[in-house]
């Protein structure tokens, strides 16, 4: 995921992450560790946040009628 692909956006000091359906379809895991990194003007990678997330398997039914 990247800000270059539009999956990560920063607006008014908030970070928005968009995870598309194809990235979670059929997965068997329930939790995962994550970290957020940025690259400074010297091309040094810095980890600025991290934690663990829980995946909620939510299925939205669509009526095509």
N, C-alpha and C positions, 0 to 999 in steps of 0.2 A: 504494500500500500504506500501511496506517495501523494504529496501535494501536486506533483507534476501530472498525475493521472486524474486528479480531481477527487480522489477518495478521502483526502484529508484537506480540510480548509480551516483557516484561522480568521476569525471575525470578532472584533470588539473584545479581544483578550480571551476568547473561547475557542476551543479546538473542536471541530465537528468531524466525525469519522463516519463514512458511509460504506457499509459492507454489503456488497451485492449478493443476491440469492445464490449465484453459482459458486461462491466461495464457501458456503455452509451446507449446500445441498448434499445429503447423504453422509454427513460426518458422524462419527461415533463418539467423539470426545465431548465432554460437558464443561470443562474449564481449561483455560490456557493462560500462561504468563505473557505479558506484553511489555514493551518499552517504547518510549518515544524519543527519537534521536533527531538532532539538528546538525547541520554542517556549518561551521563558522567561516569567516572570510579567509582563513588560512587552510581550509579544507580539512580541518580536524573535526571528527565526529564526536559529539557529546550526547550522552544520555541525560535527558532533563526530567523524565518521569517514568514510572513503571508501576506494575501491579499485576493483579490477576482478574480475569473476567469469567463470568459464567454465561454459557450459551443457553438461551431459552428457546427451545424448539417450538416455534409458533407457526402454525399452518393457517394461512388465510384462504378461505374457500372463495372461488370466483364463479359467479353465475353468468354464463355466456349467452343467456337467452335474450 
